[in-house]
Amino acid sequence: MSMSSRSQASEAPVRLLIVGCGDVGMRVLRRLPAGWQVCALTSSPARQEALRAAGAHPLLGNLDDARTLRRLAGLATHVLHLAPPQASGAQDLRTRRLLQALRRATPPQVLVYASTTGVYGDAQGAWLDETAPLQPRSDRAHRRVDAEQALRRFGRETGAHVSVLRVPGIYAWDREGGHPRERLARGTPVLEAPDDVYTNHIHADDLARVCVRALLRAPAGRCFNVCDDTQLRMGEYFDLAADLCGLPRPPRISRAQAQVQMSPMQLSFMAESRRLLNARMKRDLGLRLRYADVREGLLAGR
C-alpha cells in the first residue's frame, strides 16, 4: 500500500483488532487515537470485563483452535499481533491460524507484529541493525522467524501493510514479573564479568507508544529494533537496579557454575550477547523515547 493510499484509507473509521491483549495491549488501549473502534481477542472469559473497562470489545477465541477464529475475517482494518507462539515446534502455528482466518475476507490494511530480538541469535556483543542476518539459536526464536516470514508473505500476497517490531526484554515497575527487583529479591545470580553478556531493554510504556506509532505510520515491510539507548551487560543492569531499589546486588557466578545452578530457560538468556541500534525506529516512527535510559525507567511509576 502506498503512503497516499494509506492516507486515504485512514480517513475511514479505524477498526483495530488486538491479538494477545495482555499487559502491553492494555497500555496500547490507553494511547490510541480517539474514535478508533477496538476489539481484543482473548481465550479467557474472565478477562472480558477488564477489556471492556479498558475500551475494547472482547472477542472469545483461541489461537490454538482455528474454528474459534472464523469471526475475525473482515473484522478489522488494522491488526496488532502481540500473541506469542505456542511452546514447542519449529513453526508458529498460532500466527499461521490467525493469518488463515484473516484471509477468509477482506484482509486488514495494516498489520503490526511484535517479534523478538532473539531472532538475531548470538552476536558476541557486536552492534546490530535491522539488516543483520537472522541466526536464531533456540526453538523459541525459530518460531518467531517463522512468524515473521509468514507475515511478510501475507503482506506481499494480500497487499496488507505489514511491519515487524523486534522487542527485547520488557520491563516496568507495574508489570507483573517484569521488573528486576523481583529477581533481585530472590537472590538469583548473574554471570561474572568475563562471562557476562550484553542485553537490551524497553520500558513497557515506550513499547506501547511504538505499537501505536507503527499502526499509524510504519513504512510497509519494515522491521524495527524496539529498544532503548542503554548498553549494559546483564550483570551491570541488575547491579544498577539493585542500587536504585535499595536491594543487595546479585551474586556473581562463572558460566560453569551457571550450567549447574540454573534452568535451561535462564541459561538461554545468558547464551546470547548483542547490542542493538534503534535509529530506524526513531527516524521512521518519529518517536522520542520517554525512558531512553533504564536509569529513568526502572523507578518510574513506583
C-alpha positions in Angstrom: 0.0 0.0 0.0 1.4 3.4 -1.0 1.6 6.2 1.6 -1.1 8.2 -0.4 -3.5 5.2 -0.5 -2.8 4.6 3.2 -3.6 8.3 3.9 -6.9 7.9 2.1 -7.7 4.7 3.9 -7.0 6.4 7.3 -9.9 8.8 6.7 -12.3 5.9 7.1 -13.1 4.7 10.7 -10.3 2.6 12.0 -11.3 -0.9 13.3 -8.4 -2.3 15.3 -8.1 -5.9 16.4 -5.6 -6.6 19.2 -4.4 -10.2 19.3 -2.8 -11.0 22.7 -4.1 -8.1 24.7 -2.1 -8.6 27.9 0.0 -6.0 29.7 1.3 -4.3 26.6 -2.0 -4.4 24.9 -3.7 -2.8 27.8 -1.1 0.0 27.7 -1.8 0.4 24.0 -5.5 0.8 24.6 -4.7 3.9 26.8 -2.8 5.5 24.0 -4.9 5.0 20.9 -6.3 8.0 19.0 -9.9 9.0 19.8 -12.6 7.4 17.6 -10.9 4.0 17.0 -13.1 1.0 17.3 -11.2 -1.7 19.1 -11.8 -5.4 19.5 -9.5 -7.6 21.6 -9.1 -11.4 21.1 -9.0 -13.3 24.3 -9.2 -17.0 25.2 -10.2 -16.2 28.8 -13.8 -15.4 29.6 -12.6 -14.0 32.9 -10.8 -11.2 31.1 -13.8 -9.8 29.2 -14.8 -7.4 31.9 -11.3 -5.9 32.2 -11.1 -5.5 28.4 -14.5 -3.7 28.2 -13.4 -1.4 31.0 -10.3 -0.5 29.1 -12.3 0.4 26.0 -12.1 -2.8 23.9 -14.9 -5.1 22.8 -13.8 -8.6 23.8 -13.9 -11.5 21.4 -13.6 -15.0 22.7 -11.2 -17.1 20.6 -8.2 -19.3 20.9 -5.2 -19.2 18.5 -4.8 -22.9 19.2 -8.2 -23.6 17.7 -8.8 -22.4 14.2 -12.6 -22.9 14.5 -12.8 -20.1 17.1 -11.1 -17.6 14.8 -13.5 -17.6 11.8 -15.3 -14.4 13.0 -12.1 -12.4 12.6 -12.4 -12.5 8.8 -13.0 -9.0 7.5 -13.4 -7.6 11.1 -10.6 -5.1 11.3 -8.8 -2.6 9.1 -5.8 -2.7 11.5 -4.3 -5.6 13.5 -1.8 -5.5 16.3 -0.5 -9.0 16.9 1.1 -9.3 20.3 0.5 -13.0 21.0 3.5 -15.4 21.5 3.9 -18.6 19.6 2.9 -22.0 21.1 5.5 -23.5 23.4 7.1 -26.0 21.0 7.7 -26.8 17.4 9.7 -25.0 14.6 6.7 -23.1 13.2 4.5 -20.5 14.8 1.2 -22.3 14.3 -0.8 -19.6 16.1 0.3 -16.9 13.7 -0.5 -19.2 10.8 -4.0 -19.9 12.1 -4.5 -16.1 12.6 -3.4 -15.3 9.0 -5.6 -18.1 7.6 -8.6 -16.6 9.4 -7.8 -13.1 8.1 -7.6 -14.4 4.5 -11.2 -15.5 4.5 -12.4 -12.0 3.7 -11.0 -8.5 3.1 -7.6 -8.5 4.7 -6.6 -5.7 7.1 -4.9 -2.7 5.6 -2.2 -2.6 8.4 -0.8 -5.4 10.5 1.9 -4.8 13.2 3.6 -7.8 14.8 5.7 -7.9 18.0 8.5 -10.3 17.4 11.7 -10.7 19.5 15.3 -9.7 19.2 16.2 -13.3 19.8 15.8 -13.8 16.0 19.4 -12.4 15.7 21.0 -15.1 17.8 24.3 -14.6 19.4 26.4 -11.7 18.0 29.1 -11.9 20.7 28.4 -8.4 21.8 28.5 -6.8 18.3 26.3 -3.9 17.2 23.3 -4.9 15.0 20.8 -3.0 13.0 17.7 -4.4 11.2 19.7 -5.6 8.2 21.7 -8.1 10.3 21.2 -11.7 9.3 18.7 -13.8 11.3 20.5 -16.6 13.1 18.1 -18.0 15.7 19.6 -20.5 18.1 16.6 -21.6 20.2 13.4 -23.2 19.1 11.6 -20.2 20.6 13.5 -17.9 18.3 13.0 -20.2 15.3 9.2 -19.9 15.8 9.5 -16.1 15.8 11.4 -16.2 12.5 8.8 -18.4 11.0 6.1 -15.9 12.1 8.0 -13.0 10.6 8.3 -14.9 7.3 4.6 -15.9 7.2 3.6 -12.3 7.9 5.8 -10.9 5.2 4.4 -13.4 2.8 0.9 -12.4 3.9 1.7 -8.8 3.2 3.0 -9.5 -0.3 0.1 -11.7 -1.3 -2.8 -9.6 0.1 -1.4 -6.0 0.0 -1.6 -5.7 3.7 0.8 -3.1 5.2 2.9 -5.4 7.5 5.6 -4.2 9.9 7.6 -6.1 12.5 8.7 -4.9 15.9 11.7 -6.8 17.3 11.4 -6.5 21.0 14.0 -7.3 23.7 13.4 -7.6 27.5 10.3 -5.6 28.5 10.3 -4.0 32.0 8.1 -1.7 34.1 7.6 -1.2 37.8 3.9 -2.2 37.5 4.4 -5.0 35.0 3.8 -8.4 36.7 7.0 -10.4 36.6 8.6 -7.6 34.6 10.8 -5.7 36.9 14.3 -6.8 38.1 13.5 -6.1 41.8 11.6 -9.4 41.8 14.6 -11.4 40.6 16.9 -9.5 42.9 14.7 -10.3 45.9 15.1 -14.0 45.1 18.9 -13.6 45.1 19.2 -15.1 41.6 22.9 -14.9 40.5 24.3 -13.3 37.4 27.5 -14.1 35.4 30.9 -12.9 36.4 32.2 -10.0 34.3 34.4 -12.2 32.0 31.4 -14.4 31.0 28.7 -11.7 31.0 26.6 -10.8 28.0 25.1 -7.6 26.6 21.3 -7.3 27.0 18.7 -4.9 25.6 15.6 -3.5 27.2 12.5 -1.4 26.5 10.0 0.1 29.0 6.5 -1.3 28.6 5.0 2.2 28.2 7.5 3.1 25.4 6.7 -0.2 23.7 3.0 0.6 23.7 3.8 4.0 22.2 5.9 2.3 19.5 3.0 0.0 18.7 0.6 2.9 18.2 3.1 4.8 16.0 3.7 1.7 13.9 0.0 1.3 13.4 -0.2 4.9 12.2 3.0 5.4 10.1 5.4 2.5 9.8 6.6 2.0 6.2 5.4 -1.2 4.7 7.6 -4.3 5.1 9.9 -2.6 7.7 11.4 -4.3 10.8 12.3 -2.2 13.8 14.6 -2.8 16.7 12.5 -1.6 19.6 15.0 -0.9 22.4 16.2 2.0 24.5 19.6 3.6 24.3 21.2 1.8 27.3 24.1 -0.5 26.6 24.8 -2.7 29.7 25.8 -6.2 30.3 23.3 -8.3 32.2 25.1 -8.1 35.5 25.5 -4.3 35.2 21.8 -4.0 34.6 20.9 -5.9 37.7 23.6 -4.1 39.8 22.1 -0.8 38.7 18.5 -2.0 39.5 19.7 -3.2 42.9 21.3 0.1 43.7 18.3 2.1 42.6 15.9 -0.1 44.6 18.0 -0.3 47.7 18.5 -4.1 47.3 21.6 -6.2 47.6 23.5 -6.7 44.3 23.1 -10.2 42.9 25.8 -12.8 43.5 28.2 -13.4 40.6 29.0 -16.9 39.3 31.0 -18.4 36.5 29.4 -19.8 33.4 30.5 -23.2 34.5 28.6 -22.7 37.8 25.6 -21.4 36.0 25.4 -24.6 33.9 24.8 -26.5 37.2 22.7 -24.0 39.1 20.3 -22.5 36.5 17.4 -23.8 34.4 17.7 -24.2 30.7 15.4 -21.2 30.2 17.6 -19.0 32.4 20.7 -20.2 30.6 19.2 -19.4 27.2 19.2 -15.7 28.1 22.8 -15.8 29.1 23.9 -17.5 25.9 23.5 -14.6 23.6 25.1 -11.2 23.6 24.3 -8.3 21.2 23.9 -4.6 21.2 21.0 -3.2 19.1 20.8 0.0 17.1 17.5 1.8 17.2 18.0 4.7 14.8 15.4 3.3 12.3 12.7 3.2 15.0 13.4 6.9 16.0 13.6 8.1 12.4 10.8 6.2 10.6 8.3 6.4 13.5 9.2 9.9 14.6 9.5 8.7 18.2 11.3 10.1 21.1 11.6 7.5 23.9 10.2 8.6 27.3 12.7 6.2 29.0 15.7 6.2 26.7 17.9 5.1 29.7 16.9 2.3 32.1 18.0 4.6 34.9 15.0 6.8 34.1 12.6 3.9 33.6 13.4 1.5 36.5 11.8 3.6 39.1 9.1 5.2 37.0 5.6 4.5 38.2 6.5 3.0 41.6 
